[in-house]
């Protein structure tokens, strides 16, 4: 089954907004603990979707910290804008990271939740390289992903993808066929 994340239907956007908080709560809790945020970091929520994780992250950042929500979908980005409208330390970026000219070394932490399996296999390496280019030298990437096809990416393929970019992994949390990982430069 394929979804159009760039232009989701209202029904899909509604369902997604309900599904993520319910299914993801234990993963988000483990991820927030692993992030060890001090409040002043620059964080990218890559594929921010309906903003479920962004809403949790912004609570952990002080005014010195900065959250950037990036998504292909204007509909989803509008949902995040609405959720975070009272926050002044948030940027919203619409589009493909490969085309947005985000400066190198911009982010301390990058979060990618339930996105990689939606990317075509032949495009994953280039996309991950573009994400990695925006990461600070001592930064970390956090990935939550389904690991079972057909709606997921095999675990060894996910790890090989990031290891192939010179990153090492640490499992943060696992439940059934979904896991959260931390990746950092070797």
C-alpha positions, 0 to 999 in steps of 0.5 A: 500500500502506498500513501501520498505524503506530499498531498495526503487526503484529509482522512489519511492526515486525520488517521495519521494524527491519531495513529502516531501518538497511540502507537508511538508513545513508548518509542517517543518516551525512550527516544526523549530519554536517549536524546539527553537534551540540555535545551540549547540544541538545534534539532531537526525533525525530518519528516515531522508529519503531524507534529506529534514528536515535535510537540514533545521536543519543543517542551525540552528546548529553551529559547536558546534551542531551535527546532526545525520541522521539515516535511514534504507535505504542506498539509502536515506542516500546517498541522505542526504550525498549528500545534506549535504556533505559540513557540518562537524557536521553531522553523518550518521547512516545506520540501525535500532536504536535497533541494532546500540548501540547509547549511552544513553542520546545522543540527546537533540532533536529527530525528527521523521517525517512520520515514525511511521505509517510505523512501524508494530503495535507490533514493535512500543513500542520497537522502541520508547523505543529505541529512548527514551533511546538515549534522554537526560533527559531534551530532547524532541521528535518531531513527524510529522505523518499522523493520518488517516488510511489506510496511517496513525496512529490514533491520540489516538494510537500515543498519547497513544504510547508516553504517555505509555513511560512516555511522555506528549504531546503538539500539535505543528501544525495541518492541516487536517489529519496530526499533529506535536507533541512535547513529553517530560518526565513528 
